[in-house]
Amino acid sequence: MGSIRRYLQFVLPYKWMITLTVIIGILKFGIPLLTPLILAYVIDDIILNEALETSEQLSTLFWLLGGAIVLFLVLRPPIEYYRQYFAQWTGNKVLYDIRNHLFTHIQKLSLRFYANRKAGEIISRVIHDVEQTKNFVITGLMNIWLDMFTIIIAIVIMMTMDVWLTLVAIALLPVYALSIKYFYSHLRDLTRQRSQALADVQGHLHERLQGVNVIRSFALEDYEQDQFDKRNHHFLTRAINHTKWNAKTFAVVNTITDVAPLLVILAAGYFVLTAGLGIGEMVAFVSYMERLYNPLRRLVNSSTTLIQSIASMDRVFEFIDEKYDIESKPGAEPLKQVDGSIQFDHVDFHYSEEHVPVLHDINLNVKAGETVALVGMSGGGKSTLVSLIPRFYDVSSGRILIDGKDVQDVEVRSLRAQVGMVLQDNVLFSDSVKLNILMGNPDATDEEVVRAAKAANAHEFIQGLPQGYETEVGERGVKLSGGQKQRIAIARVFLKNPPLLIFDEATSALDLESEHYIQEAMNELAKDRTTFIVAHRLSTVTHADRIIVVEDGKIQESGTHAELMKTGGSYQKLFNVQTLE
């Protein structure tokens, strides 16, 4: 019930619209309840009334039914329209608010969270599970109450007609209620299992679609078909288990709702033959049985729908409850003016308590405007070290200071606004080149975008694209070469114009021509800014003010290129090996 209470917080702003929808629904379901009464009157007071002439019977019949038809034609269409419209409008508004809340939540979750989750599973929760919760608004907060109202009004009308027949009619309701309670106590867990299995399929599919080139290059189609089939079969098993239990529920409950009218027909026939019950009353009573048990049948369907909604609700709030690893402290001040001096003060880091430490006792002072290169073998901790500056992760112990301020004491977004990053694999969004550059500063003018592109050595190749700056780059920039993507990423940073720069293996996967263009742009961008360059290819960082050799999570050597070449340490050996290669 905790999920329902939390969900109602999203529903609460629309309580008056829900109330209006329920009132309109009462009219919609209430008007047809007149039909059995009209039927009883037509049979007993018109057709079987021997005191009336045929002409009088026909006149009364036409006036009665004519009035009823006009009532239905005038009132029913607008009532039906507005009930449907308001119900769907409210449901969609609630989903809109929840998805907005989830997207805000997604943007605050740490990289540690995304490292342990498949993107497809997250998408499944935001799209599929949220969509399923809509039924709680329409069914749980509207339709169930309307069906309950219909049942109560039908019972009240039946009581005024014949108390004993009414008691026969509702005799099986306790059995119905116990059946619902028994069966649906099992369905919630089965529904959650089915939803999780579907999310697993979606997560696997999303991941494989992103890696389809790898699958084809290794001719893994048959292997991947087997892998997908395992997950798909797991979902099939869960779905069939859910279907079996659902089918049992419908079999039992619908049997009850089918038997009850037969009992009423038996009792009503007996009362017509022995107690003088009118034929019209009998027909009307049997008609009211339909009005009574049709809503009960709908309640069975509604219960199934609600179980699915609540299970999806549980998954949505389970996702919302994911904790933020990186948050601004209460009262944290924004980081506005940055000169650019950075200090690592006895910094240790490990990804979790179970993992081996990645960085050990890092002590490093970087002056404002200095260019520092981090080099060493892969896995030494270079990229992890620079990712601590914008707080993609937090230090396990020690401090990182910018202009003397601990990064954990300033507002996170303002900290990241001061840092520009170019990575080895920069993600471009499936928008135009212009919009991807504007990620650096969404308020920039077209002239500023072009200026940034020129500074990044990107303007010339962009003009050669089919639609120039308006060319769509495809998902993750698939229509561009690696060098072109890097230059657009650098143009983004030029547009952002931050005082701190981080280049993380920005040229390692490029050909020599692309590397030349990008190296020029990086050198231009680094002027008068504090810059960290993580590099595998040492020839690209010989110009750095200082080179730091990081091995096994520790700083082993520090100095200029010339100084380190004289010492005969790890740097000289690595440089000589690369030069020979």
N, C-alpha and C positions, 0 to 999 in steps of 0.2 A: 504493500500500500504506500510505501515511501515514494516510489516512482510516481504514483498517481498524484500524491500531494504536490510533488515538485512540478509535475506537468501542469497542474492547475494554476501555478503561478504564471505560466505563459498564456493560459486561457482567460485568467481574471480580467484583463483589460477589455475583453469582448463579452462580458457577462450580460450586458443589456441586449446585445445583438442575439445572443443565444436565447435569452428570455423571450424576445420578440419572435424568434423562429419557432420556439416551442408553442407559443400562443397561436401563431398562424397554423402550426401543425395540428393543434387541438381542433381548430375549425375544420381542417382538411379531413381528419379522421372522424370527427363528430358528425358531419353532414351525412355520410353514408349510413350511420346508425339509424337514420329515419326510415330507410328502405324496408326493413322487416315490419315495422309498424304500419307503413303504408300498405304492405302486402296483406297483413292481417285484416286491416280495415276493408280492403277491396274484396277479400274472400267472404268475411263474416257479415259486413254491413252493406255491401253492394250486391255481390254475386248471389249469396245465399239468403238475402233479405227478400222474402216473398211478399212483403208489404209494399214494395216499390214496383211501379210499372217499369217495363223495359226501357222506355224513353228516359225515365228518371234515373234509372241505373246508369245508362250511357252518359247522360248529362253530368251526373256526379263523378263518374269515372274520368271523363275528359277534363273536367275542371280540376279535379284532384291531381291527376297525373300531369296535366298541362302546367299547373303551378309548380309542381315538383321539378319538372324538366327545366322551367325557367330559372328556378332557384339554383339548380345544378349548373346550368349554362352560364349564369351571371357570376356566381360566387366561386365555383370550383376552379376555373382556369387561372385567375389571378392568384388565388390562394396557393395552388400547386406551384405556380411559377416562383412566387416570392419565397415559399418554403425551401424549394430546391436552391434558389439563388443565394439566399442568406446563409443557408447551411454550408454550401460549398465556399462562399466568400469567407466565412468565419474560419473554416478548416484551413483554407489556403493562407490566410493571414497569420494563423498560429504557426504553420510550418515555415512561413517566411521569417518570422521572429526567431524560431528555434535555429534555423540554418544560419542566420546572421550571427546568433550567439555562438554557434559551433565554429564558424569561420574565424571569429575573434579568438576563440579558444585554441584553434589549430595554429594560429600565428604566434601564440604565446608558448606553445609546447617546445621543449628543448630538442636539440639535435640528437641527444641521447635517446629520447622517446622514438624519434623517426628511425634511428638505427636499428631498433628492435621491432618495428611494425612494418607491415606491407602497406603500400599506398592504396592498393585495391580494397583492403579491409576497412581502412579509414573512409574511403569513398562510399563503401557499402553502408556504413553507419550513417553518414551524412545524407545520403540520397535514399537508399532503400528503407532503412529503419525509420528515418524521420517520416517518410511518406506513409509508412504503415500506421504511425501514431495518429494520422489524420482521422482514421476510423474511430478513434476514441472520442473525438469531438463530435463527429456526425452521428455515430451510433450510440456511444455511451452517454453523451450529454444531451442528445436530442431524441433519436429514434426510440431508444428503450423507454424513455419517459412517455413518449406518445403511445407506444404499444401498451404500456401499463395503464395509461389513462383510458385507452380504448377498452381494455379488459374490465376495468372498474366500472365504467359507464354501462358496458354491456351487461355486467352482473346486476347492477342497480335496476336497469330496465327489465331484465328477466325476473328479478325479485318481485317487481310490481305486477308482473303477469302471472307467475305461479311460483310460490316459494319452494314446494317440494321438487318440482322439475329443476329448479335452479340448484338445489342441493345435489341432485343427481348429476347435473352438468359439471359441478366443481368438485365432485367426489374424488377425482383422480389428480387434482392439482397437487396435493401433498406428495404423491408418488412421483409426479413430474419434477417437483422441486428437489426431492432427494436424489433423483437420477442426475439432474444437472450438477448438483454439488459433488456427487461421486465422480462423474466422468471428467469434469473440468478441472478438478484438483490435479489431475495427471497431465492435462494438455499444456499447461504453461511451460513445464520443463522441456517437453518434447518440442514445443514451438521455439524455445530458445536454442535448443540443439540444432534444429533445422536452420535457423537464421545464421548461427555461427558457421555451420557447414557451407552455407551459400556464400558467406563472406570469405571463407577460405578459398572457394572456387574463384571468386572475383579477384581476390588478391593475387592468386597464382596466375590467372589469365592476364591481369594488368602487367605483372612483372615480365611475363614471357613475351607479351606484345612489345615491350620496350627493348627486349633482347633478341628480337626475331633475327637480326643479322648474325648473331653468335650461333643461334640454332642452325641456321642454314649453312654457315661457314664450316661447322663441324658435322654437318649431315646428321643432326640429332632429331629429325622429325619423328621417327618411330619411337625413340626413347621418350621424347617429350609428350607424344601421344599417350604413352603408358602412364607417365606422371600425371597428366591431366585426367586420364581415365580413373586413376585411384581417387583423386579428390572428388571428381564428378560422381563416382560410385558411392563414396562416403556420403555425399549430399543425398543421393538417391535413397540410400538406406535410411537416413534420418527422415526424409520426406515420406517414405512408405510407412515407417513406424508411426509418424504423426497421422498419416491418412488412415491407418488401421484403427487407431483409437478414435479418430473423428468419425469414422464409419460406424463403429460400435455405438457411439453417442447418438448419432442420427437414427440408427436402427431402433434403439430402445425408446427414445423420446418421441419419434414420429409414430411408433406403434401406440403409445399412450394417447397422442392427439388424434389418432384414427379411431381408436376404440371408444373414446368418450362420446362422440356424436351418436354412435350406434346404441349406446346405453340410453341416451336421451330419446332417440326415436322409439326404442322399446317402451320406455316409461310413458312418453307422450301418447303413443298409440293405445296403451293400456288406459290412460286417463280419458281419452276420447271415447273409448268403448264403454267405460264403467262410471266415469265421474262427470260426464257432460262437458269436457273441455272442447272448445270450438276448434274446428279444422283450421281456420285462419290462424288461431293462436298457436296451434301445433306447428304449422308451417313457419310462422314467424319465429317460434322458439328454436326450431332447427336452423333457421337462417342465422339467428344470433349465436348459435354454436360455432358457425363459421367465423363470425365476427370475434368470438372469444378465442378460438383455437388457432386461427390464422396468425394473430399477434404472438401467440405462444410459439408457433413454428418459427416466426421471424426472430423471436427471442433466442431460439436455438442457434440460428445463423449468427445473430448478434453476439452471442456468447463466444462462438468460435472466432469471430472477428475481433472481439475485445481481448481474447486471450493472445491473439497474434499482436495486437496493438500494445498490450502491456508488456509482452516479452520484448518487443522492439523498443519500447519505452525504457525498459531495464538496460538494454544495450546502449541506448543513447546516453543515459545518465551515468552508466559505467564509464563511458568515454569522457563525458564532461568532468567526471571526478578524477581524471588523470591529473596528477600534481605537476605544477610548474617547477622545474629544476632551477630556472633562472628567473628571478623576480626582483623588481626594485624594492629596496627597503622602504618601510613607511617613512615618509618625510624626506626621501632622497631628493637632492637638488639636481636640476638639469646641468649637464656639462655644456657650457656655451663657448667660451673663448679658450682655444687650445693652442699653446705654443708648440708642444710636441715632444717634450722630454718624457721618457718612459723608463721605469725602474722595475725590474723583477727582483723581489726581495725574498730569498730563501723559499722559492716556489717548488712545491711537490704537486704531482697530479696522478690520479689513477681514475679509470672510468667507473669503477664501482669497488666496493669493499673487497669483493672476491678477486678482482683483477690485480695483476702485478703492476706496481707503479710504473708509469710511462716517463715521468720527469722526476729527477732527484735534485733537490737543493740548487735550483737555478738562481744565480745571482748575476744580474746584467743591468748596466746603466747605459741608456741610449740618449744622446743629446738631441735637442730640437734641431731638425733639418738634417740629421745624420742618416746615411744609407748603410744599413747593416744586412749582410748576407748570412743566411744560415745554411750550412752545407753538411754533408755526411751521408753515410749509407742509408738506404731505405729502412724505415722502421725505427729510426733513432729518436724520433719525437719532435722533429722540426715543425711539421704542420700542426701538431698538437700545441706546441708552444705559442705559435702566432694566433691560433684560434682562441686562446685564453684572453687576448687583448680586447676583442669586442664581446667577451663573455658568451661565446657559443658554448663554452663549458666554464665552470668555476674551479678555481684552484682547490686542491685538497688541503693544502696548508701554505702559509706564506701570504704575500701580497703582491699585487701589480698596481703601480702608481702611475698616473698620468698627470704631469705638472704637479706632483706631490699629493694628488688626490687618489685614494683607493678606488679602483673601478667598481667595487661592490658598494660604495657609498653614494654613487651618482645614479641618476635615472637611466635605465638600460637603453631606451630608444635614443636618448640624447647622446649616449656614448657611441652607439653604432652609427649615428648620423655624422660622427667625426672621422669615421674610418671608411676608406675605399678599398675594395678587395677585387683582385683579378686572380682567378683560380685556374687550375689546369683544365678542368672541364666546366666551363661557364655555361649556365643554363640560359638559353634564350626562350622566350615565350612565343607561342604560335600567333604572333601579331606582326605588324609591319616593322621594318628596320627602325623607322622613326620612333615608334612606341617603345621599342626595346631600348633605344638610347635614352628616351625620356624617363626610364626607370631611375636614372640618376637624379633627375629633378623634374617631376611632372609639370611644374609651372614654367619651364623654360620655353623660350620663343623658338620659332623655326631657325632664325639666324644663329642662336646659341647652339642648337642641335648640329647645324652644319659646321660651326666653328669647332665644336668638340670632335666631330668626325674627322675634320682636317687634321687636328692635333694628334689624333690617333692613327693617322695614315689610312683612314678608311673611306674618305670622301670619294676618291677616284673609283674604287671598285663598287661603291654603292651606286654611283651614277650609271655604271654599266649594267646594273640589274634591270630586269624588264620594266618595273614601275619605279625605279629609283628608291627613294626613301620610303615609298608606300608599298614596296614589295613585301609580301608575306614570307616569313622565313621558315614556316613549318614547325611542327612540334619539336622542341628542344633545338631549333635552328638547323634542322636536318637538311635544308636546301643550301646551306652555306658550307664552305670548307672550314677546317679547324682554324686556320689563320684568320679567315674573315670573321669567324665568331669571336676570336680573341680581340680583334681590333674593335669590334662593336662593344665588347665588354669594357675595353679600355676607354672608349668614347663615353660610355656611361659614367665612368669614374671621373673623367675630365669635366663632365657636366655637373657632377656632384660637388667637385672641387673641395675635397676634404683635406684636413691638415695631416692626417695619418694614412699611410699606404701600406698594403700588404699584397705582395705578388707571390702566390704559392704555386710553384712549378708552372708558371705562366707560359713558358716557351718549350717545355720539355718534349711535347708531343708534336712539334712542328717541323716542317722542312726548313732548310737554311734560308731561303728567300723570305718566307713568312716570318722566321725568327728575326731577320734583319729589320723588317718593317716594324715589328712589335718591340724589338729592343730599342729602336729609335724613339718610339712613342713612350715606352716606359721611362727612358732617360729624361725625356721632356717633362713627363708627368711628375717625376721624382724631384725636380728642382725645388729647393726651398721647402721640402716636406720631409717629415720623418718617415723613412721607408724601410720596410722589412722585405727581403727577397729570399724566398725558399727556393733553392736551385739544386738540380742534379748535375747540370752541365756547368763545370767550374769556369769555363772560358767566358761565360756570360756575366760573371760577377767580379772579375778581376779589378773593376773600377770602383768597387764598393769602399766606403770609408773604413769599414771594419768587416772582417769575415770571422764568423763564429763556427767552429767545428763542433757538431753535436753528435755524440755517440752513446748509445745505450741510455738515453735520457739525461746525459750529463754534458756540461760544456768542457770539452777537452783542450781546445786551443782557441786563441783569440788574437787578431792582429790584422794588418793589411796584407795584401797578396805578397808583396815583397818580403815582409817580415816573416810570414809563415813559410815561404819558400826557403828561407835561410835556416829555419829551425830543424828541418829534416824530419818533421813529424808526420802525422796522419794526412794533413792537407797536402804536403809535398808529394807523398806517395800516391795519393788519389789523383792529383793533378797530372803527375807524370804518366800514370796508367791511362788516363783519358787522352792525353796528348799522343801517346803511342797508338792508341786505338784510332 
